């Protein structure tokens, strides 16, 4: 199939790019995409919560009083859960929430998402995307000239300092390098702008799926 390549400055298509139908015309696999999104969201969780159990708190090595004859309840340590300064009954421990997903399935996820974005006319391919100066106004004007006002993800091949600075103060507009793209990023924005180099990168990366 052929993708329309748009100019960096106008709303008109200037040329076409031939891409593989197996990658950019794939059927939408919602269950697999849902699994990939859940995997990403779970991997972002820190899982660093921790509280001390009675084994972790200091003290409590000596029995506070003898077992019988005092009239008080039996106690073996002053660091039990019912004591002030004691450990928690069910202490929270660090946990890894990450989930596993094989490479072939992840490639199928990216291919399915990109194909659906094309079918919904939400993916715009541009020969290159740059701004002359690191000003928010410049990027807003450029997006307006492309007919894209807000909720836009710009995928570039290399880090562009001016573009990053121009986009950081615009709500719902983000700039990411193609190597850092996650399924959540692709499904979380209404419009995706990709450079030609980024499209070729994904086509080569997903060729074996």
TILOLUM-213857 format. One record per residue (C-alpha): residue in one letter; residue number from 0; x, y, z. Coordinates in Angstrom, 1 decimal, m for minus. Each point is the difference from the previous one (the first is absolute). Layout:
! residues N
<node aa="a" i="NUM" u="X" v="Y" w="Z"/>
...
This chain:
! residues 209
<node aa="x" i="0" u="0.0" v="0.0" w="0.0"/>
<node aa="x" i="1" u="1.0" v="3.6" w="m0.5"/>
<node aa="x" i="2" u="0.0" v="2.6" w="2.8"/>
<node aa="x" i="3" u="m0.4" v="3.7" w="m0.8"/>
<node aa="x" i="4" u="3.0" v="2.1" w="1.1"/>
<node aa="x" i="5" u="m1.0" v="3.5" w="1.0"/>
<node aa="x" i="6" u="2.2" v="3.1" w="m0.1"/>
<node aa="x" i="7" u="1.5" v="1.5" w="3.1"/>
<node aa="x" i="8" u="m1.7" v="3.3" w="m0.6"/>
<node aa="x" i="9" u="m3.3" v="m0.6" w="m1.8"/>
<node aa="x" i="10" u="m3.0" v="m2.2" w="0.2"/>
<node aa="x" i="11" u="0.6" v="m1.6" w="m3.4"/>
<node aa="x" i="12" u="1.5" v="m3.3" w="m0.9"/>
<node aa="x" i="13" u="3.2" v="0.2" w="m2.0"/>
<node aa="x" i="14" u="0.9" v="m3.6" w="m0.6"/>
<node aa="x" i="15" u="m0.7" v="m3.6" w="1.0"/>
<node aa="x" i="16" u="1.9" v="m2.7" w="1.9"/>
<node aa="x" i="17" u="m0.5" v="m3.7" w="m0.8"/>
<node aa="x" i="18" u="m0.4" v="m2.1" w="3.1"/>
<node aa="x" i="19" u="m0.8" v="m3.6" w="0.8"/>
<node aa="x" i="20" u="m3.7" v="m1.0" w="0.2"/>
<node aa="x" i="21" u="0.9" v="m2.7" w="2.5"/>
<node aa="x" i="22" u="1.1" v="2.7" w="2.5"/>
<node aa="x" i="23" u="m2.2" v="3.0" w="m0.9"/>
<node aa="x" i="24" u="m3.2" v="m1.8" w="m1.1"/>
<node aa="x" i="25" u="m0.3" v="m2.5" w="2.8"/>
<node aa="x" i="26" u="m3.3" v="m0.8" w="1.7"/>
<node aa="x" i="27" u="m0.8" v="1.7" w="3.3"/>
<node aa="x" i="28" u="0.7" v="m2.4" w="2.9"/>
<node aa="x" i="29" u="m1.6" v="1.7" w="3.0"/>
<node aa="x" i="30" u="0.6" v="m2.8" w="2.6"/>
<node aa="x" i="31" u="3.7" v="m0.1" w="m0.8"/>
<node aa="x" i="32" u="0.3" v="3.8" w="0.1"/>
<node aa="x" i="33" u="m1.8" v="0.1" w="3.3"/>
<node aa="x" i="34" u="2.5" v="m2.6" w="1.4"/>
<node aa="x" i="35" u="2.9" v="2.2" w="m1.2"/>
<node aa="x" i="36" u="m1.4" v="3.1" w="1.5"/>
<node aa="x" i="37" u="m0.5" v="m1.7" w="3.3"/>
<node aa="x" i="38" u="3.5" v="m1.3" w="m0.1"/>
<node aa="x" i="39" u="1.4" v="3.5" w="m0.6"/>
<node aa="x" i="40" u="m2.1" v="1.5" w="2.8"/>
<node aa="x" i="41" u="1.0" v="m2.7" w="2.4"/>
<node aa="x" i="42" u="3.7" v="0.5" w="m0.8"/>
<node aa="x" i="43" u="m0.3" v="3.7" w="0.9"/>
<node aa="x" i="44" u="m1.0" v="m0.8" w="3.5"/>
<node aa="x" i="45" u="2.8" v="0.5" w="2.5"/>
<node aa="x" i="46" u="m1.0" v="m2.8" w="2.4"/>
<node aa="x" i="47" u="2.4" v="1.6" w="2.6"/>
<node aa="x" i="48" u="m2.5" v="0.1" w="2.9"/>
<node aa="x" i="49" u="1.4" v="m1.6" w="3.2"/>
<node aa="x" i="50" u="m0.9" v="m0.2" w="3.7"/>
<node aa="x" i="51" u="1.8" v="m1.8" w="2.7"/>
<node aa="x" i="52" u="m1.2" v="m3.4" w="1.4"/>
<node aa="x" i="53" u="0.8" v="m1.0" w="3.6"/>
<node aa="x" i="54" u="3.2" v="m1.7" w="m1.4"/>
<node aa="x" i="55" u="1.2" v="3.4" w="m1.4"/>
<node aa="x" i="56" u="m0.5" v="2.3" w="3.0"/>
<node aa="x" i="57" u="2.8" v="0.2" w="2.6"/>
<node aa="x" i="58" u="m0.3" v="m1.2" w="3.6"/>
<node aa="x" i="59" u="m2.3" v="m2.6" w="1.5"/>
<node aa="x" i="60" u="2.7" v="m2.6" w="0.7"/>
<node aa="x" i="61" u="m1.0" v="m0.5" w="3.6"/>
<node aa="x" i="62" u="m3.4" v="m1.3" w="1.3"/>
<node aa="x" i="63" u="m1.6" v="3.1" w="1.7"/>
<node aa="x" i="64" u="m1.2" v="m2.0" w="3.0"/>
<node aa="x" i="65" u="m0.3" v="m3.6" w="1.1"/>
<node aa="x" i="66" u="m2.6" v="m2.2" w="m1.5"/>
<node aa="x" i="67" u="m2.2" v="m0.6" w="3.0"/>
<node aa="x" i="68" u="m0.9" v="1.7" w="3.3"/>
<node aa="x" i="69" u="m0.1" v="3.7" w="m1.0"/>
<node aa="x" i="70" u="m3.7" v="0.2" w="m0.9"/>
<node aa="x" i="71" u="0.9" v="1.4" w="m3.4"/>
<node aa="x" i="72" u="m0.4" v="m1.5" w="m3.4"/>
<node aa="x" i="73" u="2.8" v="m2.2" w="m1.2"/>
<node aa="x" i="74" u="2.6" v="1.9" w="m2.0"/>
<node aa="x" i="75" u="3.2" v="m1.2" w="m1.6"/>
<node aa="x" i="76" u="1.2" v="3.3" w="m1.5"/>
<node aa="x" i="77" u="m0.6" v="3.7" w="0.2"/>
<node aa="x" i="78" u="0.2" v="0.3" w="m3.8"/>
<node aa="x" i="79" u="m3.2" v="m1.9" w="m0.8"/>
<node aa="x" i="80" u="m2.6" v="1.6" w="m2.2"/>
<node aa="x" i="81" u="m2.2" v="1.1" w="3.0"/>
<node aa="x" i="82" u="2.8" v="1.8" w="1.7"/>
<node aa="x" i="83" u="1.0" v="3.7" w="m0.6"/>
<node aa="x" i="84" u="3.1" v="m0.1" w="m2.2"/>
<node aa="x" i="85" u="m0.7" v="m3.6" w="m1.1"/>
<node aa="x" i="86" u="0.1" v="m1.4" w="m3.5"/>
<node aa="x" i="87" u="m3.0" v="m0.1" w="m2.3"/>
<node aa="x" i="88" u="m2.1" v="m3.1" w="m0.1"/>
<node aa="x" i="89" u="0.0" v="m0.3" w="m3.8"/>
<node aa="x" i="90" u="3.0" v="2.1" w="m0.9"/>
<node aa="x" i="91" u="0.1" v="1.4" w="m3.6"/>
<node aa="x" i="92" u="3.1" v="m1.1" w="m2.0"/>
<node aa="x" i="93" u="1.5" v="1.2" w="m3.3"/>
<node aa="x" i="94" u="m1.7" v="m1.6" w="m2.9"/>
<node aa="x" i="95" u="0.8" v="m0.3" w="m3.7"/>
<node aa="x" i="96" u="m3.3" v="0.6" w="m2.0"/>
<node aa="x" i="97" u="1.6" v="m0.5" w="m3.4"/>
<node aa="x" i="98" u="m1.6" v="m2.4" w="m2.4"/>
<node aa="x" i="99" u="1.6" v="m2.0" w="m2.8"/>
<node aa="x" i="100" u="m0.9" v="0.0" w="m3.7"/>
<node aa="x" i="101" u="1.9" v="m1.7" w="m2.8"/>
<node aa="x" i="102" u="1.6" v="2.1" w="m2.7"/>
<node aa="x" i="103" u="m2.2" v="m1.4" w="m2.8"/>
<node aa="x" i="104" u="m3.1" v="1.0" w="1.8"/>
<node aa="x" i="105" u="1.3" v="3.5" w="0.7"/>
<node aa="x" i="106" u="0.9" v="0.4" w="m3.7"/>
<node aa="x" i="107" u="m3.5" v="m1.0" w="m0.9"/>
<node aa="x" i="108" u="m1.4" v="2.6" w="2.5"/>
<node aa="x" i="109" u="2.0" v="2.8" w="m1.7"/>
<node aa="x" i="110" u="m1.0" v="m1.1" w="m3.4"/>
<node aa="x" i="111" u="m3.7" v="m0.3" w="1.0"/>
<node aa="x" i="112" u="0.0" v="3.5" w="1.5"/>
<node aa="x" i="113" u="1.7" v="1.7" w="m2.9"/>
<node aa="x" i="114" u="m2.4" v="m1.7" w="m2.4"/>
<node aa="x" i="115" u="m3.0" v="1.2" w="1.9"/>
<node aa="x" i="116" u="1.4" v="3.5" w="0.2"/>
<node aa="x" i="117" u="0.3" v="0.1" w="m3.8"/>
<node aa="x" i="118" u="m3.5" v="m1.3" w="m0.5"/>
<node aa="x" i="119" u="m1.3" v="2.7" w="2.3"/>
<node aa="x" i="120" u="2.1" v="2.7" w="m1.7"/>
<node aa="x" i="121" u="1.7" v="0.8" w="3.3"/>
<node aa="x" i="122" u="3.6" v="m0.7" w="m1.2"/>
<node aa="x" i="123" u="1.7" v="2.8" w="m2.0"/>
<node aa="x" i="124" u="3.3" v="m0.7" w="m1.7"/>
<node aa="x" i="125" u="2.3" v="3.1" w="m0.5"/>
<node aa="x" i="126" u="3.3" v="0.1" w="m1.8"/>
<node aa="x" i="127" u="1.6" v="1.7" w="2.9"/>
<node aa="x" i="128" u="m1.4" v="2.0" w="3.0"/>
<node aa="x" i="129" u="2.0" v="2.9" w="1.4"/>
<node aa="x" i="130" u="m0.5" v="3.5" w="1.3"/>
<node aa="x" i="131" u="2.2" v="3.0" w="m0.7"/>
<node aa="x" i="132" u="0.2" v="1.1" w="3.6"/>
<node aa="x" i="133" u="m0.7" v="m1.4" w="3.4"/>
<node aa="x" i="134" u="m3.3" v="1.9" w="0.5"/>
<node aa="x" i="135" u="m3.4" v="m1.4" w="0.8"/>
<node aa="x" i="136" u="m1.7" v="2.4" w="m2.4"/>
<node aa="x" i="137" u="2.0" v="m1.4" w="m2.9"/>
<node aa="x" i="138" u="m1.1" v="m3.6" w="0.7"/>
<node aa="x" i="139" u="m3.7" v="1.1" w="0.5"/>
<node aa="x" i="140" u="0.1" v="1.7" w="m3.4"/>
<node aa="x" i="141" u="1.5" v="m3.0" w="m1.6"/>
<node aa="x" i="142" u="m2.5" v="m2.4" w="1.4"/>
<node aa="x" i="143" u="m2.8" v="2.4" w="m1.0"/>
<node aa="x" i="144" u="1.3" v="0.0" w="m3.6"/>
<node aa="x" i="145" u="m0.2" v="m3.8" w="0.0"/>
<node aa="x" i="146" u="m3.5" v="0.1" w="1.3"/>
<node aa="x" i="147" u="1.0" v="m1.5" w="3.4"/>
<node aa="x" i="148" u="m0.8" v="2.2" w="2.9"/>
<node aa="x" i="149" u="0.4" v="m2.2" w="3.1"/>
<node aa="x" i="150" u="0.5" v="m3.5" w="1.4"/>
<node aa="x" i="151" u="2.9" v="m0.7" w="m2.3"/>
<node aa="x" i="152" u="2.9" v="m2.4" w="0.3"/>
<node aa="x" i="153" u="3.0" v="0.9" w="m2.1"/>
<node aa="x" i="154" u="2.4" v="m2.9" w="m0.7"/>
<node aa="x" i="155" u="3.4" v="1.0" w="m1.3"/>
<node aa="x" i="156" u="3.1" v="m2.0" w="m0.9"/>
<node aa="x" i="157" u="2.5" v="2.1" w="2.0"/>
<node aa="x" i="158" u="m0.1" v="2.3" w="3.0"/>
<node aa="x" i="159" u="m0.9" v="3.6" w="m1.0"/>
<node aa="x" i="160" u="0.7" v="2.4" w="2.9"/>
<node aa="x" i="161" u="m1.9" v="2.9" w="m1.6"/>
<node aa="x" i="162" u="m3.0" v="m2.2" w="m0.6"/>
<node aa="x" i="163" u="0.0" v="m1.4" w="3.5"/>
<node aa="x" i="164" u="0.1" v="3.5" w="1.5"/>
<node aa="x" i="165" u="m2.8" v="1.2" w="m2.3"/>
<node aa="x" i="166" u="m2.3" v="m2.8" w="1.0"/>
<node aa="x" i="167" u="0.5" v="m0.3" w="3.7"/>
<node aa="x" i="168" u="m2.5" v="2.8" w="0.8"/>
<node aa="x" i="169" u="m2.8" v="m1.1" w="m2.3"/>
<node aa="x" i="170" u="m2.6" v="m2.2" w="1.7"/>
<node aa="x" i="171" u="m0.5" v="m3.4" w="m1.5"/>
<node aa="x" i="172" u="2.8" v="0.4" w="m2.5"/>
<node aa="x" i="173" u="3.1" v="m2.2" w="0.4"/>
<node aa="x" i="174" u="3.2" v="m0.7" w="m1.9"/>
<node aa="x" i="175" u="1.7" v="m3.4" w="0.2"/>
<node aa="x" i="176" u="2.8" v="m1.7" w="m1.7"/>
<node aa="x" i="177" u="m1.0" v="m3.1" w="m2.0"/>
<node aa="x" i="178" u="2.1" v="m2.3" w="2.2"/>
<node aa="x" i="179" u="m2.0" v="1.0" w="3.1"/>
<node aa="x" i="180" u="m3.5" v="m0.6" w="m1.4"/>
<node aa="x" i="181" u="m2.3" v="m2.2" w="2.1"/>
<node aa="x" i="182" u="m3.5" v="m1.4" w="m0.9"/>
<node aa="x" i="183" u="m1.5" v="2.3" w="2.6"/>
<node aa="x" i="184" u="1.4" v="3.0" w="m1.8"/>
<node aa="x" i="185" u="m1.5" v="m1.0" w="m3.3"/>
<node aa="x" i="186" u="m3.5" v="m0.6" w="1.4"/>
<node aa="x" i="187" u="0.0" v="2.9" w="2.3"/>
<node aa="x" i="188" u="0.1" v="2.8" w="m2.6"/>
<node aa="x" i="189" u="m2.6" v="1.0" w="m2.5"/>
<node aa="x" i="190" u="2.5" v="0.8" w="m2.7"/>
<node aa="x" i="191" u="3.5" v="m1.4" w="m0.7"/>
<node aa="x" i="192" u="2.6" v="1.8" w="m2.1"/>
<node aa="x" i="193" u="2.8" v="m2.2" w="m1.3"/>
<node aa="x" i="194" u="3.0" v="0.9" w="m2.0"/>
<node aa="x" i="195" u="0.9" v="m2.2" w="m3.0"/>
<node aa="x" i="196" u="3.1" v="m1.3" w="1.9"/>
<node aa="x" i="197" u="m2.3" v="m1.1" w="2.8"/>
<node aa="x" i="198" u="m2.3" v="m1.8" w="m2.3"/>
<node aa="x" i="199" u="2.9" v="m1.9" w="m1.6"/>
<node aa="x" i="200" u="1.3" v="m0.8" w="3.5"/>
<node aa="x" i="201" u="m3.2" v="m1.6" w="1.0"/>
<node aa="x" i="202" u="m0.4" v="m1.9" w="m3.3"/>
<node aa="x" i="203" u="3.5" v="m1.5" w="0.4"/>
<node aa="x" i="204" u="m0.5" v="m0.7" w="3.7"/>
<node aa="x" i="205" u="m3.4" v="m1.7" w="m0.6"/>
<node aa="x" i="206" u="0.9" v="m1.9" w="m3.2"/>
<node aa="x" i="207" u="0.3" v="m3.3" w="1.8"/>
<node aa="x" i="208" u="m3.4" v="0.0" w="1.8"/>
